[in-house]
Amino acid sequence: MRVTVDVKGEATHEIDLDDLESVSPAGPTAGEAATPTPDDETSPTSDDETTPTYADLLREIDLSPHEVSVLVDGRPVPEDQPVESDRVTVLRLIKGGAA
């Protein structure tokens, strides 16, 4: 899926989710398999870990979740949620100061 990321007051980016790799904040914990087997339905790996998140979109355009809010249809979404929309608006909360 292609996602349009509109950074308000700046550029608009087109990102192909198939080219993104979701980065889990932590690797597998003790007792978890690093790679699930296809026939293991009780695997600890969920779709959320393999589906790119809004934080992955931000990383792709060199923005930090600490400096922006991500909006879908005008409503804020958590950055750790999987991308489910083909259009995202990003509002910068912090932008350079006086030099």
Helices and strands as residue ranges (DSSP letters): E 2-7, E 12-16, G 17-19, H 47-50, H 54-60, E 68-72, E 75-76, E 87-92
